[in-house]
């Protein structure tokens, strides 16, 4: 693989699924020091879209979730998002 093909993104801004195609809208943090100094939240700005078949996305997700070294990180993210709370 050529290094020119490697791109870095700070976040997935959105995931859209339509007609069996998953679109990942990827974003980067703006480097605006003025906003940071004012204590304002800076959201990643959408910059690229990756599209793939739904089955490929689900396979990648399943592989990632099953990897034992990812278990703790997944649990922390779920906790932060409030996904581990039981409904009463």
SULZIVEN-V332995 format. One record per pair of residues at least 4 apart in sequence whose ideal C-beta (glycine too) atoms are under 8 Angstrom apart, sorted by the first residue. I is the first residue (numbers start at 0). J is the second residue. If there is no record, write none. Layout:
<<I;J> <I;J>>
This chain:
<<0;4> <0;5> <6;47> <7;27> <8;25> <8;26> <8;27> <8;43> <8;46> <8;47> <9;26> <9;27> <9;28> <9;43> <10;25> <10;26> <10;27> <10;28> <10;43> <11;23> <11;24> <11;25> <11;26> <12;24> <12;25> <12;26> <12;42> <12;43> <12;45> <13;23> <13;24> <13;45> <14;21> <14;22> <14;23> <14;24> <15;21> <15;22> <15;24> <16;20> <16;21> <16;22> <16;53> <17;22> <19;52> <19;53> <19;54> <20;50> <20;51> <20;52> <20;53> <21;50> <21;51> <21;52> <21;53> <21;55> <21;56> <22;48> <22;49> <22;50> <23;48> <23;49> <23;50> <23;51> <24;45> <24;47> <24;48> <25;45> <25;46> <25;47> <25;48> <25;49> <26;42> <26;43> <26;44> <26;45> <26;46> <27;43> <27;44> <27;46> <28;41> <28;43> <28;44> <29;34> <29;41> <29;43> <29;44> <31;35> <31;41> <32;36> <33;37> <34;39> <34;41> <35;39> <35;41> <51;55> <51;56> <52;56> <53;57> <54;58> <55;59> <56;60> <57;61> <58;62> <59;63> <60;64> <61;65> <62;66> <63;69> <64;69> <64;73> <66;70> <69;73> <70;74> <71;75> <72;76> <73;77> <74;78> <74;83> <75;79> <76;80> <77;82> <77;83> <78;82> <78;83>>
